[in-house]
Amino acid sequence: MNTVVSGIRSTGNLHLGNYFGAIKNFLQMQNDNNCFFFIADWHSLTTHPTPADLHVNVKQVLSEYLACGIDPEKATIYVQSDVPEIPELYLLMNMNSYLGELERTTSFKDKARKSPENVNAGLLTYPVLMAVDILIHKAQYVPVGKDQEQNLEMARKFAKRFNNIYGSETFPIPKSYSFTGESVKLPGLDGAGKMGKSEGNAIGLVEDPKSIRKKVMKAVTDSGPTQMNQEKPEVIQNIFSLMDVVSPKDTYDFFNNKYNNCEIRYGDLKKQLAEDIINFTSPIRERFLDIYQNEAYLRKVTQEGAEKARESAAKTLAEVRHLIGFRKF
């Protein structure tokens, strides 16, 4: 059975793009692999969250993961900061990571450009911590999006470097996890780019119906088709792409035919899309509300997850310490 590791930063709500881009595949992945899913609260420190926000965000993301169907009986789900072996391996791996290669990473350059007042050491060594999250469980596979491919390459580089320096095969060289089905990249409601929280164009998985209706009705459209069967412009294709994943096929076909026959009424299209999104997310939202309020259950999940994660991490760290030369007298 393959070991797979994936994490999500504890910086707020999951959205439809997260679900169809990754979580839907995680639900299948946990049935066939030894999966470690973690809430990356140490990563979030690069943006300096307040203490209250840090805890609330962890609780939010954890509850949403569970509400979507991530099963702690099938997979190990844990909070990153509950595993103290991670920062020790992070320190050790930093000793073989070099300033030039870290400064050249795309994520560092982008974030340094956007927030020049907050170019902290954690931001610089972010790829090392990401690598440690993967390597500490000796993962063979990591599900990554396009924006994280370079960080996976860094993890591969650090694994090879450690193995070469210490003449070992301690770390498998992790590969990108290939899903059997194609991941859906959902567009945002603003008509440009993919759905994302930071872009402000996302619909949350546990968002209330009133907010969903308001957002969808504001989605960008055009003046309508002028020719039969004409190609849809991007802003209209975006709406149909959302409908394609949340609506019944006959609903999609109905509005697609209306568009092709120049009979489309965008108001009707968006009203139907909003209701279909609400129907899709309502069960997740209901489960989330139950889980979020169940402190005992969340405590049990995180404690058991930490125990499993620490058992795996401790074995790797002991091997690394021995190879480097840390020995007890």
C-alpha positions in Angstrom: 0.0 0.0 0.0 1.4 3.4 -1.0 1.8 6.2 1.6 0.3 9.5 0.5 0.6 12.9 2.3 -1.5 16.0 1.7 -2.1 19.2 3.7 -4.0 22.4 3.6 -3.1 25.7 5.2 -5.3 26.6 8.2 -6.2 30.0 6.7 -9.9 29.8 6.3 -12.8 28.1 4.6 -12.7 25.5 1.9 -14.7 26.2 -1.2 -16.2 24.4 -4.2 -12.9 24.6 -6.1 -11.1 22.8 -3.3 -13.8 20.1 -3.3 -13.8 19.3 -7.0 -10.1 20.0 -7.4 -8.8 17.8 -4.6 -11.2 16.6 -1.8 -13.4 14.6 -4.1 -10.3 12.6 -5.1 -9.1 12.4 -1.4 -12.3 10.5 -0.6 -11.3 7.8 -3.0 -7.6 8.0 -2.2 -8.2 7.1 1.5 -9.7 3.8 0.5 -6.7 2.6 -1.4 -3.7 4.2 0.3 -2.0 4.9 3.6 -3.1 8.5 3.8 -1.9 11.3 6.0 -4.0 14.5 5.8 -2.9 17.4 8.0 -3.9 20.9 8.8 -0.9 23.1 8.2 -1.0 25.6 11.1 2.7 26.2 11.2 2.7 27.2 7.5 0.1 29.9 8.3 2.5 31.7 10.7 4.2 33.2 7.7 1.2 35.6 7.5 1.2 36.3 11.3 -2.4 35.3 12.3 -3.7 36.3 15.7 -3.8 33.6 18.4 -7.6 33.5 18.2 -7.7 33.3 14.4 -5.1 30.5 14.4 -7.2 28.2 16.6 -10.5 29.1 14.9 -9.1 28.5 11.5 -7.7 25.1 12.4 -11.1 24.1 13.9 -12.9 25.4 10.8 -10.7 23.5 8.2 -10.6 20.3 10.3 -14.4 20.3 10.6 -14.9 20.9 6.9 -12.5 18.1 6.0 -14.5 15.7 8.2 -17.8 17.1 6.9 -16.7 16.4 3.3 -16.1 12.7 4.2 -12.4 12.4 5.2 -12.7 9.4 7.5 -10.3 9.2 10.5 -10.9 5.4 10.6 -9.4 5.2 7.1 -6.9 8.0 7.0 -4.7 9.7 9.6 -5.9 13.3 9.9 -3.9 15.5 12.3 -2.9 19.1 13.1 0.6 19.8 12.1 1.6 21.5 15.4 0.6 18.3 17.3 3.7 16.5 15.9 6.9 18.0 17.4 9.0 15.7 15.4 8.3 17.9 12.3 10.1 21.0 13.5 13.2 19.0 14.5 13.4 17.4 11.1 12.8 20.9 9.6 15.8 22.2 11.5 18.0 19.3 10.3 16.9 19.6 6.7 17.5 23.3 6.8 21.2 22.6 7.4 21.4 21.1 3.9 19.2 23.7 2.1 20.9 26.7 0.5 20.0 30.3 0.3 20.3 30.7 -3.4 17.9 27.8 -4.2 15.4 29.0 -1.7 15.4 32.6 -3.0 14.8 31.3 -6.5 11.5 29.5 -5.7 8.5 31.0 -7.4 6.4 31.0 -4.2 9.0 33.0 -2.3 9.5 35.6 -5.0 5.8 36.1 -5.5 5.0 36.5 -1.8 8.1 38.7 -1.2 6.9 41.0 -4.1 3.3 41.1 -2.8 4.3 41.7 0.9 7.8 43.3 1.0 7.3 44.3 4.6 6.9 40.6 5.7 9.8 38.7 4.1 10.5 36.5 7.1 12.8 33.5 7.5 9.8 31.2 7.6 8.7 32.4 4.2 12.1 31.8 2.8 12.3 28.2 4.2 8.7 27.4 3.4 9.7 24.8 0.8 11.8 23.0 3.5 8.9 22.7 5.9 6.7 21.5 3.0 9.3 18.9 2.2 9.5 17.7 5.8 5.7 17.3 5.9 6.1 14.8 3.1 9.4 13.2 4.0 8.7 12.6 7.6 6.1 9.9 6.7 8.3 8.6 3.8 5.5 9.4 1.4 5.8 7.9 -2.1 3.1 10.1 -3.5 1.8 13.6 -3.0 -1.3 15.1 -4.7 -0.3 18.5 -6.0 -1.8 21.3 -8.1 0.1 23.2 -10.8 1.0 26.0 -8.3 2.7 23.5 -5.9 4.7 21.5 -8.5 7.9 23.4 -7.7 7.6 22.7 -4.0 7.3 18.9 -4.8 10.4 19.2 -6.9 12.2 20.8 -3.9 11.1 17.9 -1.7 12.5 15.5 -4.2 15.8 17.5 -4.3 16.1 17.5 -0.5 15.3 13.8 -0.3 18.0 12.9 -2.9 20.5 15.3 -1.3 20.1 13.7 2.2 20.3 10.2 0.8 23.5 11.1 -1.1 25.2 13.0 1.8 24.6 10.1 4.3 24.9 7.2 1.8 21.4 5.9 2.6 18.0 5.3 1.1 16.2 6.8 4.0 13.7 8.8 1.9 11.7 7.6 -1.0 11.7 10.1 -3.9 8.1 11.4 -3.8 6.1 11.5 -7.0 3.0 13.5 -7.9 -0.2 11.5 -7.3 -2.1 10.9 -10.6 -5.8 10.7 -10.0 -7.7 8.2 -12.1 -10.2 10.9 -13.0 -9.3 14.4 -14.1 -9.4 17.0 -11.4 -11.9 19.7 -12.1 -10.5 23.3 -12.0 -13.5 25.4 -11.2 -13.6 29.0 -12.4 -14.4 31.9 -10.1 -17.6 33.9 -10.2 -15.8 37.0 -11.5 -15.3 35.5 -14.9 -11.5 35.3 -14.7 -9.1 32.7 -13.3 -9.8 29.8 -11.0 -11.9 29.9 -7.9 -9.9 30.9 -4.9 -10.4 32.4 -1.4 -7.7 35.0 -1.9 -9.2 36.1 -5.2 -12.5 36.7 -3.5 -14.4 34.8 -6.2 -15.2 31.6 -4.4 -18.3 29.9 -2.9 -17.6 28.3 0.4 -18.5 24.7 1.1 -20.4 25.7 4.2 -21.6 29.1 3.1 -25.2 30.0 4.0 -27.8 29.9 1.2 -28.5 33.6 1.3 -24.9 34.4 0.7 -24.6 31.8 -2.1 -27.7 33.3 -3.9 -26.3 36.8 -3.6 -22.9 35.8 -5.0 -24.2 33.8 -7.9 -26.6 36.5 -9.0 -23.7 38.9 -9.2 -21.7 36.6 -11.4 -20.4 38.3 -14.6 -22.3 37.7 -17.8 -22.6 39.4 -21.2 -25.5 40.7 -23.3 -26.3 37.2 -24.6 -25.7 35.2 -27.8 -26.5 36.7 -31.2 -26.1 33.6 -33.3 -27.3 30.0 -33.0 -24.8 27.6 -31.5 -22.1 30.2 -31.1 -19.2 29.6 -28.9 -19.6 30.7 -25.3 -17.3 33.5 -24.1 -15.2 32.7 -21.1 -17.5 34.5 -18.6 -20.5 32.4 -19.7 -18.6 29.2 -20.0 -17.5 29.7 -16.4 -21.2 29.6 -15.3 -21.9 26.5 -17.3 -18.7 24.9 -15.9 -20.1 25.4 -12.4 -23.5 24.0 -13.5 -21.8 21.0 -15.0 -20.6 19.8 -11.7 -23.5 20.7 -9.3 -26.6 20.4 -11.5 -28.4 17.3 -12.9 -27.5 16.7 -16.5 -31.0 17.5 -17.8 -30.8 20.9 -16.1 -27.5 21.6 -17.8 -28.8 20.4 -21.1 -31.9 22.6 -20.8 -30.0 25.8 -20.3 -27.3 24.8 -22.8 -30.1 24.4 -25.5 -31.6 27.7 -24.5 -28.2 29.3 -25.1 -27.6 27.6 -28.4 -31.1 28.7 -29.6 -30.5 32.4 -28.4 -33.3 32.0 -25.9 -31.2 32.1 -22.7 -32.2 34.3 -19.8 -29.2 34.7 -17.6 -31.3 35.6 -14.5 -33.1 32.2 -14.8 -29.7 30.5 -15.4 -28.1 32.0 -12.3 -31.2 31.4 -10.1 -31.1 27.7 -11.0 -27.4 27.5 -10.5 -27.6 29.1 -7.0 -30.3 26.5 -6.0 -28.3 23.6 -7.3 -25.2 24.8 -5.4 -27.2 25.1 -2.3 -28.6 21.6 -2.8 -25.1 20.3 -3.3 -23.5 22.0 -0.3 -26.4 21.8 2.2 -25.5 18.2 3.4 -21.9 19.2 3.9 -23.0 22.3 5.7 -25.3 20.4 8.0 -22.6 17.8 8.9 -20.1 20.7 9.4 -22.4 22.5 11.9 -22.8 19.2 13.9 -19.0 18.5 13.9 -17.9 22.0 14.6 -20.0 22.1 17.8 -18.8 18.7 18.9 -15.6 19.6 20.8 -15.3 16.0 22.2 -15.3 14.5 18.8 -12.8 17.0 17.4 -10.6 16.4 20.4 -10.8 12.6 19.8 -10.0 12.9 16.1 -7.0 15.2 16.7 -5.6 13.2 19.6 -5.8 9.9 17.7 -4.5 11.5 14.6 -1.5 13.0 16.4 -0.7 9.6 18.0 -0.6 7.9 14.5 1.3 10.7 12.9 3.9 10.8 15.7 4.4 7.1 15.6 5.3 7.4 11.9 7.3 10.6 12.3 9.3 9.3 15.3 10.6 6.3 13.3 11.8 8.5 10.5 13.4 11.1 12.9 15.2 8.4 14.9 16.7 7.0 11.7 17.8 10.5 10.5 19.3 11.4 13.9 21.3 8.1 13.8 22.6 8.8 10.3 23.6 12.3 11.1 25.5 11.2 14.1 23.4 12.1 17.1 24.0 9.2 19.6 23.3 8.7 23.2 26.3 8.1 25.5 
